[in-house]
Amino acid sequence: MMIKKMLLIVLLLISFVNFSQTYTTYKPERDKIHDLVHTKLKVNFNFAKKQLNGEAWVTAKPHFYATNKFTLDAKAMIIHQVSLNNEKLDYNYDDFKIIIDLPKKYKKDEEFMVYIKYTARPEKVRQKGSVAITDAKGLYFINADGFDKNKPTQIWTQGETEASSCWFPTIDSPNQKTTQEIYMTVPDRFVTLSNGKLVSQTKNGTNRTDYWKMDQKHAPYLFFMGVGEYEIIKDFYKNIPVNYYVEKEYAPYAKAIFGLTPEMMGFFSERLGVEYPWNKYHQIVGRDYVSGAMENTTAVIHGEQAYQTPGQLIDENVQENTIAHELFHHWFGDLVTSESWSNLTLNESFANYSEYLWREHKYGKLDADMHLFENNEAYKNGQSSDKHLVRFNYDDKEDMFDLVSYNKGGAILHMLRNYLGDEAFFLGLKTYLTENKYKAAEVHQLRLIFERITGKDLNWFFNQWYYNAGHPKIDVSYDYNTIQKKVTVNLLQLNVTEFKFPLAIDIYEDGKRNRHNVFVDGNDASFTFPYTKQPTLIQVNADGVLLCEISENKVLSDYIFQLKNAENFAHRREALLEVAKKQEEKNAFNAIANAMSDPSYKIRILALQKIDLINKFSKKYAIQKIMQIANTDEKTLVQATAIETLGKLTDPELTTIFAKGLESKSYSVIGKALVAMYYVDKQLAITKSRELPDAIRKILATPLTRIYIEEKDEKELPFIAKSVLSGMFLTGDDATKAIYQKAFKQISESNNAEAIQNLVDDMVVKGNQYKSFNFDKVVINLMRRMVQDQKTKNTPNKVRNTAIIKEAMAKLL
Ligand SMILES: [Zn+2]
């Protein structure tokens, strides 16, 4: 599963979640009393009641011990009948589990099939959601009554972690695997998606029954159903169908969004030495989806953030990493499954690391390293340093879906790959997949395979990284012996537990780089290297592989050299931030100006954001360079930043550059150009903004809001109102938050009833959607402030406006 990263971080901050790990009881792998063999379902949907009418034929056998009881998970269902060979069976049902009395004691490997007729009532499910999944009712009806004219009617399911048993009776545990058949009856205007192959479609009046069949075993949490009015865009990997289910509006862009999938399937198959193991690979986009995306076997669902238009895709396909992530789960997670949620990292660390592997293959090592840097920073900022990667004492299984299981897990695989070498690492993955296919596994199985292949003991590595917490925090110092021409690098670990690790140290003499690979064992380690000339720079963790925090004493000249020469993106970035603080010095200013041509587009963007053009040094050259970047940089995101930087000069002579930006295909360039233009030619910027089609205005809401707020443009408040809440709470960027806080104030104090209506409508939707994070309370407080503002400002519409706000508030209380 891909968690919604931004949402996760922001919601955690406002939801008063207790970060500290509560060491509750040991959470083992679930006992296997029975093994599932096959699951056959026949379902249809009651849209009015948001219920599913189902029949299930569950085939199972005792795992080892003979027994005459059979227990299935079934949440909030009405059970109409349980039988075996047409004989009704006695059972006990407590709203969570059915305990069935079998007619006799079945022995190991003796199969039986029970039939259950039931009604699933997802709205009645009592189990709390989590940060990764905003609730857990398994089966979701979207706009079931069709009342919302802005939203299509859809159905989708979300099984992970244990919510499939909200819509069919099963042993809802990741250490179970079953083959599957589903007959889904739906109104004929809908298409359906489920796991495996679409075998047949049978029309029956205004309804149609689609029969989906999956011959390979997979875990119950990977079962999926999707229903809706979709266009199906067909693609292929070899002879395997790869379809994209999108709403009509996005059909022309489906291939631009998802079209790299077949290439990814080929790359991953080859890299792993294990061909894509399933018979199809379809992806669907679900409205109001509760997470980022989910790897349901051969039927992946994505959230609405996947929907992008060419003007956005030219900047960046924000879904590309997620597409790789869910696909890679089809080996790690779907083919071999972590036996328990404690071992979740066996699924998520690999899916996370696939993003690195894909970027390294497709866009090169620099691009992949930029991704790894952001991945590691998110983990380090996530206040998770006390959590083990494999955790048996978690509070709630949903807590496992965090920056440790994902980001830290991925970083650890990168370190393991570096330590073992590519050949051993990928052979280990191939062996793990081959030996455990269609089975569940725990982390020790991975260790044993790597030990067998390499002949190395790896207990220390796994104990340190998988069964312990934290990462090294290293204080670095140097001693120069100018007589013996030797430099000693001292590494002092400040962490309580001591880490062992391989480490790359670069020593630069006369601008020439020498790489030294050492192994650090002990919390106070020293390494001595000869040199001929006094080193210009020493770079510890030079390849950026080690997940760590380093403190060292460097001066401006070191950072200027580092910005220009460091091999790893993270070190150039670190240097840039330091050099930018000293731009009153000419060589620092020049170093920032030079960094605007760095091979990394993220360094170029940062240099453009940080360069101080109000500075006393000759800035003419720098400005000319920025103008050129605005026109010609290969990345539109860099062009956009260049325009933003030029915009700060409010120089009418730059109007032609901004005018050219307004003609760009890139929405980020258009957005920045509009704002820049506003400060040199207000009328033109506003006219241009009004000429934009509605769809583009929606995407450019932030820059437009900035202009309209400045302009105090009452007419545009209803438009702005629709983005205020997302802008204030669901973005990580402080500048954007500040714009929307201003916007909120203007609307709150305004006389514009339409704007107030739009704002509170959005508040009701999001307040309810994120209730489990107490977001409803946040929103109610804002509404109270609005009522107060109306009173204080004594607006002409005050009575009506206050009524609108209070009516909305009532929907949340
Ligand atoms: Zn995942």
Boltz pocket constraint, residues with backbone or C-beta under 6 A from the ligand:
constraints:
  - pocket:
      binder: B
      contacts: [[A, 1], [A, 2], [A, 293], [A, 325], [A, 329], [A, 347], [A, 348], [A, 351]]
      max_distance: 6.0
